[in-house]
Amino acid sequence: MVVEKKEMFLTVPPFECAWREDLKFREAGRGCVAFEAYACNDVTLVFRQNVGSQGYHYKRDSSPHYTVILGSHRNRRLRIEVNGKTVVDAAGIGLCCSSSFQSYWISIYDGLISIGNGNYPLQGVVFQWRDPNPNCGVQYIGLSSWDKHVKYRNVNVLSLTPHVPQLKHVSFGLCQVEDVEGEEMMVMDYEKWGLKNFLESWELSDMLFIVGSEERPVPAHKAILAASGNFSFRSSSSFVVKLPTVSYGILHALLQFIYTGWTQIPQHQLGPLRALSLQFEVMSLVKQCEENMERLKQDDKLSDPSKIVELTYPCIQLHSSTLASLPISIERLRQFKLTGQYSDVNIYIESYGLVARAHKVVLSLWSVPFAKMFTNGMSESMTSELTLKDVPAEAFMAMLDFLYDGELNDKIIDSGALLLQLLLLADQFGVTFLHQECCKMLLDCLSEG
């Protein structure tokens, strides 16, 4: 997948359609457009074989085209039209937001039309439909509106390649992934706990690296990277980092070191890995590369360009990927939670209000229930707000603190009632390590009396 970022801000009046020569798929019939829209209903996109005229409107178009209307009928329905004829009119799918810009993506792959929330294909899928007679010539993208002005910005064209798997079996409605074509897709394995589960996973990713001359996409998570080095995200909406001179193997080694605390690489790639690590200021990996390069320099007998070198973060524990054992700054993560930087979920407690602007990936690496909640198509995976009921606010905030730094503060330790509430929450949300810590402390408080 290749991302071409087009800075654009425009307002489309009703019954009009905006076209640009550069808003087109690289490969006819295969591509994706990601964008942000500000509208109360009827966000409309047209996919056509040729650029439409200035006075174009899809209702009068007699040439082959697809039309996707998000939030028709006052944001109560989703519609897809083929050559002007309605083929999908699904109720209950209100996607639009009139209070702020919202991110969407629409992909077409040999007649398979997929629609979702967010910036990336296969993330936040809300609907799919396959054309039995696919139009494999559509290439140009028009931004339109039906009955009210719609504002568009940050329109990006993404080119789908075999690196992004396509679904073989599609349900009519919410997506169910049963099998994939092309390369094997990295999916969540809930039996494997920890951050390693999210290495190069599309789940909860909010950024992409585009690497090498082949422009291979590699998903990642801003909060994790920003806590491990200096990745210089220009803004909260910036989600593409292009590395045209870096090979995938080098980037993979860097990400593997960050997400798991361990990686391996051929001796001759130590220099390029050191350079990339230095570029992003992942200093623990820079040090590991330099120590190995110096050792090889001092002993020629050890030198073998094809020999594999293992690089391990000094604090890593066997079979562990807790944040404290990884090259990630816990202090930075704490700051991200306090400031809300890179957050993607606002957590509310009923009758209390907002308790945190948090990061789904941090919550999910500790808690299987959170991971499933945010990734399996439930309503929580399609929104940036989460409201909890019948949850003690003070204990929940203490649990959040533990999820970010792995420690229990003295106030909780000294309060038996709060510790018991925390134990129950840890059990409810499947935070195994916290549950164990609470059990140990409660046992210490017990006596024969």
C-alpha positions in Angstrom: 0.0 0.0 0.0 1.3 3.4 -0.9 0.1 6.6 0.8 0.1 9.9 -1.1 -0.8 12.6 1.4 -2.8 15.5 -0.2 -3.2 18.5 2.0 -6.7 19.8 1.1 -9.5 21.7 2.7 -12.6 22.4 0.7 -16.3 22.9 1.2 -18.6 21.2 -1.3 -22.0 22.9 -1.8 -25.1 20.7 -2.3 -25.5 19.2 -5.8 -21.9 19.7 -6.7 -18.9 17.5 -7.0 -15.2 18.5 -6.6 -12.6 16.7 -8.8 -8.8 16.8 -8.9 -6.5 15.1 -11.4 -4.3 13.8 -8.6 -7.1 12.2 -6.6 -6.9 8.9 -8.5 -6.0 5.3 -7.8 -2.6 4.2 -9.1 -4.2 1.0 -10.4 -7.7 1.1 -12.0 -10.3 -0.7 -9.9 -8.0 -1.0 -6.9 -7.4 1.7 -4.3 -8.5 3.4 -1.2 -9.3 7.0 -0.2 -8.9 8.2 3.4 -10.3 11.6 4.4 -11.9 13.7 7.1 -15.4 15.2 6.7 -17.5 17.6 8.7 -21.2 17.0 8.0 -24.4 16.1 9.6 -25.3 13.7 6.8 -24.8 12.8 3.1 -21.0 12.6 2.8 -20.8 11.4 -0.8 -17.9 10.0 -2.8 -18.0 9.1 -6.5 -15.6 6.7 -8.2 -15.3 7.1 -11.9 -13.2 6.0 -14.8 -12.5 9.6 -15.9 -12.4 13.0 -14.2 -15.8 14.6 -14.0 -16.5 18.0 -15.4 -16.9 21.1 -13.2 -20.7 21.0 -13.4 -20.8 17.2 -12.8 -23.4 15.6 -10.6 -23.6 11.9 -10.1 -27.4 11.8 -10.5 -27.0 12.9 -14.1 -24.0 10.6 -14.9 -24.7 8.0 -17.6 -21.1 6.6 -17.6 -20.0 3.7 -15.4 -19.3 4.7 -11.8 -19.8 3.9 -8.1 -21.4 6.3 -5.6 -21.1 5.8 -1.8 -23.2 8.0 0.4 -22.4 8.0 4.1 -25.3 9.0 6.4 -28.1 9.4 3.9 -31.7 10.0 5.2 -30.6 12.4 8.0 -27.6 10.2 8.9 -29.7 7.0 9.4 -28.7 5.0 6.3 -25.8 4.0 4.2 -26.2 3.8 0.4 -24.2 2.5 -2.5 -25.2 3.1 -6.1 -23.9 1.5 -9.3 -24.3 3.6 -12.4 -27.1 5.6 -10.7 -29.0 2.6 -9.4 -29.2 1.9 -5.7 -27.8 -1.6 -4.8 -27.3 -1.0 -1.0 -29.6 0.9 1.3 -28.8 -0.2 4.8 -30.5 1.2 7.8 -29.0 2.0 11.2 -25.5 3.0 10.0 -25.1 6.6 11.1 -21.5 7.6 10.3 -21.5 11.3 10.1 -20.6 13.8 12.8 -21.9 17.4 12.7 -19.9 18.7 15.7 -16.3 18.0 14.4 -14.3 16.5 11.6 -14.4 12.7 11.5 -12.1 10.2 9.7 -13.3 7.7 7.1 -11.9 5.4 4.5 -13.5 3.8 1.5 -11.6 1.1 -0.5 -12.4 -0.6 -3.8 -10.7 -3.8 -4.8 -12.0 -5.6 -7.9 -15.6 -4.7 -7.0 -15.3 -5.3 -3.2 -16.3 -2.0 -1.6 -15.3 -1.6 2.1 -16.2 1.3 4.3 -14.8 2.2 7.7 -13.9 4.7 10.4 -10.3 5.8 10.8 -7.4 6.2 8.4 -6.5 2.7 7.3 -8.1 -0.2 5.4 -9.2 -3.2 7.6 -9.4 -0.9 10.6 -12.8 0.0 11.9 -14.7 -1.7 9.1 -18.4 -1.0 9.4 -19.7 -2.3 6.0 -18.7 -4.3 3.0 -20.4 -5.1 -0.3 -19.2 -7.0 -3.4 -20.3 -6.1 -6.8 -21.2 -9.3 -8.7 -20.3 -7.5 -12.0 -17.3 -5.5 -10.8 -16.2 -2.3 -12.5 -12.5 -2.6 -12.7 -11.9 0.6 -14.5 -12.9 3.2 -11.8 -9.9 5.3 -10.9 -10.9 9.0 -10.2 -12.4 10.2 -6.9 -15.0 12.9 -6.7 -16.0 14.6 -3.4 -19.7 15.5 -3.4 -22.7 16.5 -1.2 -26.4 16.0 -1.5 -28.5 18.4 0.5 -26.1 20.4 2.7 -22.5 21.7 2.6 -19.8 19.2 3.4 -16.3 20.1 4.5 -13.4 17.8 3.5 -9.8 17.9 4.6 -6.7 15.7 4.7 -7.7 13.6 1.7 -5.2 10.8 1.1 -5.1 8.2 -1.7 -3.9 4.8 -0.7 -2.9 2.2 -3.3 -3.7 -1.3 -2.4 -1.1 -4.0 -3.1 -0.7 -7.7 -2.0 0.8 -6.3 1.3 -2.8 -5.5 2.3 -4.8 -8.7 2.3 -8.3 -8.7 0.8 -11.1 -10.6 2.3 -12.3 -13.7 0.5 -15.6 -14.1 2.4 -17.7 -11.0 3.2 -20.8 -10.8 5.3 -23.5 -8.3 4.3 -23.2 -5.8 7.0 -20.5 -5.8 9.7 -17.3 -7.5 8.4 -16.3 -11.0 9.4 -12.8 -11.9 8.4 -12.7 -15.6 7.5 -9.7 -15.9 5.2 -7.3 -13.7 3.3 -5.4 -13.6 0.0 -1.8 -12.5 -0.5 0.5 -12.2 2.4 -0.5 -13.6 5.8 -2.3 -11.0 7.9 -1.0 -10.3 11.4 -4.1 -10.7 13.6 -4.5 -10.4 17.4 -3.6 -13.6 19.3 -5.3 -13.1 22.6 -3.4 -16.0 24.2 -0.2 -14.0 23.8 -0.1 -11.2 26.3 1.8 -8.0 25.9 3.0 -5.4 23.5 4.6 -8.0 21.2 1.0 -8.8 20.1 0.8 -5.4 18.4 4.1 -5.5 16.5 3.3 -4.5 12.9 -0.3 -5.2 13.5 -3.0 -3.1 11.9 -5.0 -3.4 15.1 -5.3 0.0 16.8 -2.5 1.4 14.6 -2.6 5.2 14.0 0.4 5.7 11.7 2.3 4.1 8.8 5.9 3.8 7.8 6.3 3.6 4.0 9.7 1.8 3.5 12.0 1.1 0.6 11.6 1.5 -3.2 8.7 -0.9 -3.1 6.9 1.5 -0.7 5.9 -1.2 1.7 3.5 -0.1 4.4 4.3 -1.0 8.0 1.7 0.0 10.7 2.7 1.2 14.1 1.4 3.1 17.2 2.4 6.7 17.8 2.3 6.6 21.6 4.6 3.6 21.8 7.1 5.1 19.3 7.0 8.5 20.9 7.7 7.0 24.3 10.8 5.1 22.9 12.5 7.8 20.9 12.0 10.9 18.9 9.8 10.2 15.8 8.9 13.8 15.2 5.2 13.6 14.4 4.5 17.0 12.9 0.9 17.0 14.3 -1.7 14.8 15.8 -3.1 14.2 12.3 0.2 13.3 10.7 0.3 9.6 10.3 2.7 8.8 7.4 6.5 8.6 7.8 8.3 7.8 4.5 11.6 6.0 4.5 12.5 5.5 0.8 16.1 4.6 1.4 15.5 2.2 4.3 14.9 -1.5 3.7 12.0 -3.3 5.4 14.4 -5.6 7.3 16.1 -2.7 9.0 12.8 -1.0 10.0 11.5 -4.4 11.2 14.5 -4.9 13.5 14.0 -1.4 15.0 10.3 -2.0 15.7 10.9 -5.5 17.0 13.4 -4.1 19.5 10.9 -1.5 20.6 7.9 -3.8 20.9 9.6 -6.9 22.3 13.0 -5.7 23.7 14.8 -8.1 21.3 15.8 -8.4 17.7 18.3 -10.1 15.4 20.1 -8.9 12.3 23.0 -9.9 10.0 26.3 -8.3 11.0 26.5 -6.3 7.8 23.2 -4.5 8.7 24.4 -3.3 12.1 25.5 0.0 10.5 22.2 0.8 8.8 20.3 -0.2 11.9 22.4 2.0 14.0 21.8 4.9 11.6 18.1 4.5 11.7 18.0 4.1 15.5 20.1 7.3 15.8 17.7 9.1 13.4 14.8 8.3 15.7 16.9 8.6 18.9 16.2 5.1 20.1 19.4 5.3 22.1 19.3 1.9 23.8 19.4 0.3 20.3 22.1 2.7 19.1 24.2 1.5 22.1 23.6 -2.2 21.4 24.7 -1.7 17.7 27.8 0.2 18.7 28.9 -2.3 21.3 28.5 -5.2 18.8 30.3 -3.2 16.0 33.2 -2.4 18.4 33.5 -6.0 19.5 33.6 -7.2 15.8 36.2 -4.5 15.0 38.5 -5.7 17.8 38.3 -9.4 16.9 38.4 -10.2 13.2 37.7 -13.8 14.0 34.2 -12.9 15.0 33.6 -11.0 11.7 31.2 -12.8 9.3 28.9 -10.4 7.3 26.2 -13.1 7.1 26.3 -14.1 10.7 23.2 -13.2 12.7 23.7 -10.9 15.7 21.2 -10.8 18.6 20.4 -7.4 20.2 18.6 -7.4 23.6 17.4 -4.6 25.7 19.3 -5.0 29.1 16.1 -4.9 31.2 14.1 -7.5 29.2 12.8 -10.5 31.1 12.4 -13.9 29.5 9.0 -14.2 27.7 7.9 -10.8 28.9 6.9 -7.7 27.2 5.8 -5.5 30.1 6.5 -1.9 29.4 9.0 -1.7 32.2 11.1 -4.3 30.5 11.1 -2.6 27.1 13.0 0.4 25.7 10.0 2.6 26.4 10.0 5.6 28.8 7.4 5.1 31.4 7.6 8.8 32.3 6.7 9.8 28.8 3.7 7.4 28.8 2.6 9.0 32.1 2.8 12.4 30.5 0.8 11.3 27.4 -2.0 10.1 29.8 -1.9 13.4 31.7 -1.9 15.6 28.6 -4.0 13.4 26.3 -1.3 13.5 23.6 -1.8 10.8 20.9 -4.9 9.5 22.9 -7.6 7.7 20.9 -10.2 7.1 23.6 -11.9 9.3 26.2 -13.0 7.2 29.1 -16.0 8.3 31.2 -17.6 6.8 34.2 -21.4 7.2 34.5 -22.3 9.7 37.2 -18.7 10.8 37.5 -17.6 12.1 34.1 -14.3 12.0 32.2 -11.6 10.1 34.0 -8.9 9.8 31.3 -7.9 10.5 27.7 -6.2 7.2 27.2 -4.5 5.0 24.5 -6.3 1.9 23.4 -3.0 0.1 22.7 -1.7 0.6 26.2 -5.0 -0.7 27.7 -5.1 -3.6 25.3 -1.6 -4.8 25.9 -2.5 -5.5 29.6 -6.2 -6.5 29.3 -7.7 -9.1 26.9 -11.2 -7.7 27.5 -10.1 -4.2 26.5 -8.3 -5.6 23.5 -11.4 -7.5 22.3 -13.6 -4.4 23.1 -11.4 -2.2 20.8 -10.7 -4.6 18.0 -13.5 -7.1 17.3 -16.1 -4.8 15.7 -18.0 -3.9 18.9 -19.4 -0.4 19.2 -16.3 0.6 21.3 -14.0 -0.2 18.4 -15.8 2.4 16.2 -15.8 5.3 18.6 -13.3 7.5 20.6 -15.5 7.5 23.7 -16.1 4.8 26.3 -18.6 5.1 29.1 -18.5 2.6 32.0 -21.2 1.8 34.4 -21.1 0.6 38.0 -17.3 1.2 38.2 -15.7 2.9 41.2 -14.0 6.0 39.8 -11.0 6.1 42.3 -10.2 2.5 41.9 -10.5 2.6 38.1 -8.1 5.6 37.9 -5.7 3.6 40.1 -6.0 0.7 37.7 -5.3 3.1 34.7 -2.2 4.3 36.5 -1.0 0.7 36.9 -1.6 0.1 33.2 0.8 2.9 32.3 3.5 2.4 34.8 3.1 -1.0 36.4 3.2 0.3 39.9 0.7 0.7 42.8 1.0 3.9 44.7 1.2 4.1 48.5 -2.4 5.4 48.9 -3.8 2.2 47.5 -1.5 0.0 49.5 -2.6 1.7 52.7 -6.3 1.5 52.0 -7.8 -1.9 52.4 -11.2 -0.9 50.9 -9.6 0.6 47.8 -7.3 -2.3 47.4 -10.3 -4.7 47.4 -12.1 -2.6 44.8 -9.0 -2.7 42.7 -8.7 -6.4 43.0 -12.3 -6.8 41.7 -11.6 -4.4 38.8 -8.4 -6.3 37.9 -10.5 -9.5 37.7 -13.2 -7.8 35.7 -10.9 -6.4 33.1 -8.5 -9.3 33.1 -5.4 -7.4 34.3 -3.6 -10.5 35.5 -0.5 -8.9 36.9 -2.5 -6.3 38.9 -4.8 -9.0 40.2 -1.7 -10.9 41.5 -0.3 -7.8 43.1 -3.6 -7.0 44.9 -3.8 -10.6 46.1 -0.3 -10.5 47.6 -1.0 -7.3 49.4 -4.3 -8.4 50.8 -2.7 -11.6 52.0 -0.1 -9.6 53.8 -2.9 -7.7 55.6 -4.5 -10.9 56.8 -3.9 -12.1 60.4 -5.4 -14.8 62.6 -7.4 -12.1 64.3 
